[in-house]
């Protein structure tokens, strides 16, 4: 009888790692709009072959996060109409999602990651650290979407939120914007803790309304 074998460690496929890396740069606003994203250049910078880069770019393009332009890809520049369209969808999806979460009556343990993200956002705001605030803001969203029972709904929410995240990266250095975001997300957290679906949906609609106006002001002023 052979000795008991250990389970092999399964590494994430290289294409997925390249995708996650590029997506992280996009969401942080570290790839400017209009800059060509070419397979060969990205492959050299990441130290990988062109195949995983090609796969990652095709995946990002299918999600609308980059667009094909000749033989390369670019980050699309969002205009007012794009923001209106994206937020029309977010207003349909996200209030319903938080209503479902509230209706499930989440307990303190389930809401703990969201509370921790809020605390970190408050600390980052106090320190004037926009990057840390944005990171905690992403963790807050991940925490509440993890509680949504309809995973197809979650995928839709994540996709359309990603479309505007690079713009959000340029707004969260503003202390007034951070304070407004923090106030809205505290209101949402209280509604979820109370299991009040209607209040949660109303808080989300208010939060999205503020976020939309901030982005419109950013685009109009650029």
N, C-alpha and C positions, 0 to 999 in steps of 0.2 A: 504493500500500500504506500503510495507516494505521500510525502509530507504535505500538510495543508498549505495551499498557495495563497499569497496575499492578493487582494484585489488591486489590479493595476490602476494607477492614477490616470485619469482621462483628461487630457489637456484640451482647452477650448480650441476649435479649429482656427487656423491662421486668418482665414477670411473674416471670421466673426471678430477676431481681435483687431484687425485693421478697421473694420466697420465701426466698432466701439470707439476706437481712437479718433477716427475722423469725426464721428458724431459728437464726441466730447469736445473737440475743437470747434465744431460748428455751433454747438449750444452755448459755448462760452464766448462766442463772437471773435474767436482768434483767427478765423479765416475771413477776410473782408469780401464783401460782395464784389462780383466782377473779376476776382482773381482767378486765372485759369488753374484748374486742377487736372494735371496731366499724369497719366499712369506712370510713365518712366520716371518723372521727377519725384512723385510721391513714393514710388517703390525704392528709389535710391535713398531718400530721406529716412524712410522707415526701416531700411535694411532687409527688404523682402523682395520676392519676385513680383512681376507685374500681374500675375494671375489673381492673387488675393486682393490686390488693389482694384483690379477690374471688377471683381465680384462685389467689393464693398461699394464702389461708386455706382454700380448698377442698382444695388439695393437702396442706396440713399436717393437715387434718381426716382425709383419706384415710389418712394415716400414723399417726393416733391421737395426734398431738402437741398438737392442740387439739380441743375438742369443741363442737358447736353448742349454744347455749343461748339460746332465743328468737331474736331477730334479730341476735345477736352470737355470738362464740366466746369460750371461756375455756381456760386451761391446766388440765387435770385434776389434781386432787390425788391423788397415789398413796397407797394404803393398803397394809397388810401383804400382803393377798391379791394386789394388783397386782404387788408386787415379787416375790412367790413365783412368780407366773405368768410374768413376764418372765424371771426367772433360770432357770426350768425350760427355757425355749426357748434361752437363751444357753448353758446347759450342754450342750444338744444340738448347737448350731451351732459354737461357737468352739473347743472342743478338737479337733473334726474338722478345722476350717479350719487351725489351726496345725500339725496333723499333716501335712496336705497340703503346707504350705509347707516344713516340715522335710524331707519326703520328696523334694522337688525339689532338695535340696542347694544352697541359695542361697549365692552367693559373697560376698566382702567388699564388693564394689561394690553389690550388691543390698541388703545389710544396712546400708550406710552411713547412710541416712536414719534408721533405727531407732536406731543407735548415737548419732547426733547428738541425736536427741530425748531419749535417756536421759541424755546429758551435760547437756543443758539442764534436764531435770527435776532432776538432782542439784544443779545450780547454783541453781535456783529454790528448792529445798528448803533449801539452805544459807542462802539469803538470806531465807527465810521468806516468799517471794512465792507465795501460793496461786494467783493468776491466771496468772502465768507458768508455774507448774507444770502447771496445767490445760491451757494452750495446748500445752505440750510433750507432755502426755499424749495429747491429740487427735492430734498429729502422729505419735506412736509408733503409735497404732492405725491411722492412715492408711497408715503405712509398711509394716506387716506385712500389712494387708488388701490392699494393692496387689500383693502377691506370691501371693495366693490365686488359683489358676487358674479356679475356678468362680465366675464373677461373680454368678450368681444367689444363691449362698451368701453372697457379700459383701453384697449388698443386704439380705438378711435380717439379717445381723449388724449392719449399720449402723442399720437401722430399730429393732431392739430396744435397742441401745445408746443411741440417741437418747432413748428413753422415760424413761431414768433420769438423763440427763446434767444436767438442771437441779438434781436433788437432789445430784449429785456436786459441783456448784459450791459447795454449802454445807458440804461435808465436807473439802475440800482445804486449808482454812485451818488445819486441825489438823496439827501437825508429826508426831504419832504416826501419823496416817493416811497422810500423805505418805511417811513412812519405810517403812511396810508396803507401800504400792503400789509404791514404787521397788524394794524388795527382790524382790517378786514378778515385776516386769517384767524385772529383771536376770536372774533365773533363767530366764525364758522366752527372753530374747535369747541366753543361753548355749546352751540346748537347740537353738534354731534354727540357730545358728552351727555346732553339732556335727552337724547333720542328723539329730538323734535325735527321731523323731516321737512315740514314747511319752513321752519326757521332756517334750517341748513340750506335749503334751496334758495331762500331769499338772500342769505348771506353770500352765497356763491354768485348769484346774479349781480349783487352790488359789487363784489370783488371784480368780476369780469368787466363790469361797466367802467370801473375806475381804470383797470388795466388797459382796456381798449382805448380810452381817452388819452392815457399817457402815451401810448404808442402812436396814436394819430397825431398828437402834438409833436412827438419826436420826428415823425416823417414830414409833417408840414413845415417844421423848423429847419430841416436839413437841406 
